[in-house]
């Protein structure tokens, strides 16, 4: 998203409205992302989806999906129920003092930490001393925030959108096949039956 779509969308000046944004996003997803081999799976997302079982295609609960993207680290709470992580100090519940706990967090927001004990929720870690608000891996070696990729300088999304629109126009219109040529015949059948009833009366 960041490296291929958002960087080309820029600040939105080239995109007229939400409908245009959706059109370009769909074109990018179906034309580029779904067909490129993913570095982690070694498969294109579209090909991987086609081979997936119904269980693998099931949409997870929003809470589970959010948790899947959280990072996790283990720390031991000291006798005052404080835990330390990446230069920050957090206060956990008093009953966790002296225990090994798991801290779940977004690497881009170290202000909000969820605490687990033996895999079960154990409250939240309250910021006590904060020196860092992002995980070190979200920054470059010199400590600066990672910069976004540079735009290509060409209308990449526009070209994708036009190509995608053309491909859609070339597909068979099943709606036309159902409601087009068949419509007159459908109207003639009731009329024919009506004429047959009238002849029967005569």
ChimeraX attribute file (.defattr): number of C-alpha atoms within 10 A of each C-alpha:
attribute: neighborCount
match mode: 1-to-1
recipient: residues
	/A:1	11
	/A:2	10
	/A:3	11
	/A:4	17
	/A:5	18
	/A:6	16
	/A:7	15
	/A:8	22
	/A:9	20
	/A:10	12
	/A:11	9
	/A:12	12
	/A:13	8
	/A:14	14
	/A:15	16
	/A:16	9
	/A:17	10
	/A:18	10
	/A:19	10
	/A:20	13
	/A:21	16
	/A:22	12
	/A:23	17
	/A:24	24
	/A:25	19
	/A:26	16
	/A:27	21
	/A:28	22
	/A:29	16
	/A:30	16
	/A:31	15
	/A:32	15
	/A:33	18
	/A:34	17
	/A:35	14
	/A:36	15
	/A:37	16
	/A:38	13
	/A:39	8
	/A:40	6
	/A:41	9
	/A:42	10
	/A:43	15
	/A:44	16
	/A:45	17
	/A:46	15
	/A:47	13
	/A:48	14
	/A:49	14
	/A:50	9
	/A:51	10
	/A:52	11
	/A:53	9
	/A:54	8
	/A:55	7
	/A:56	10
	/A:57	11
	/A:58	9
	/A:59	8
	/A:60	10
	/A:61	8
	/A:62	9
	/A:63	8
	/A:64	9
	/A:65	11
	/A:66	11
	/A:67	13
	/A:68	9
	/A:69	12
	/A:70	15
	/A:71	12
	/A:72	16
	/A:73	10
	/A:74	15
	/A:75	14
	/A:76	16
	/A:77	22
	/A:78	17
	/A:79	13
	/A:80	14
	/A:81	18
	/A:82	22
	/A:83	25
	/A:84	15
	/A:85	15
	/A:86	13
	/A:87	10
	/A:88	16
	/A:89	17
	/A:90	19
	/A:91	20
	/A:92	25
	/A:93	16
	/A:94	13
	/A:95	12
	/A:96	20
	/A:97	18
	/A:98	15
	/A:99	14
	/A:100	16
	/A:101	22
	/A:102	21
	/A:103	22
	/A:104	21
	/A:105	20
	/A:106	18
	/A:107	17
	/A:108	15
	/A:109	12
	/A:110	19
	/A:111	18
	/A:112	15
	/A:113	21
	/A:114	18
	/A:115	21
	/A:116	18
	/A:117	15
	/A:118	9
	/A:119	9
	/A:120	10
	/A:121	11
	/A:122	18
	/A:123	13
	/A:124	17
	/A:125	21
	/A:126	17
	/A:127	17
	/A:128	15
	/A:129	12
	/A:130	14
	/A:131	11
	/A:132	14
	/A:133	15
	/A:134	16
	/A:135	16
	/A:136	15
	/A:137	12
	/A:138	13
	/A:139	14
	/A:140	11
	/A:141	10
	/A:142	7
	/A:143	10
	/A:144	10
	/A:145	13
	/A:146	12
	/A:147	8
	/A:148	10
	/A:149	12
	/A:150	11
	/A:151	16
	/A:152	10
	/A:153	7
	/A:154	9
	/A:155	13
	/A:156	16
	/A:157	22
	/A:158	18
	/A:159	14
	/A:160	21
	/A:161	20
	/A:162	14
	/A:163	13
	/A:164	18
	/A:165	14
	/A:166	11
	/A:167	10
	/A:168	11
	/A:169	9
	/A:170	8
	/A:171	8
	/A:172	9
	/A:173	10
	/A:174	9
	/A:175	8
	/A:176	11
	/A:177	11
	/A:178	10
	/A:179	11
	/A:180	10
	/A:181	10
	/A:182	11
	/A:183	12
	/A:184	10
	/A:185	9
	/A:186	11
	/A:187	10
	/A:188	11
	/A:189	11
	/A:190	11
	/A:191	11
	/A:192	11
	/A:193	11
	/A:194	12
	/A:195	12
	/A:196	11
	/A:197	11
	/A:198	10
	/A:199	9
	/A:200	8
	/A:201	7
	/A:202	5
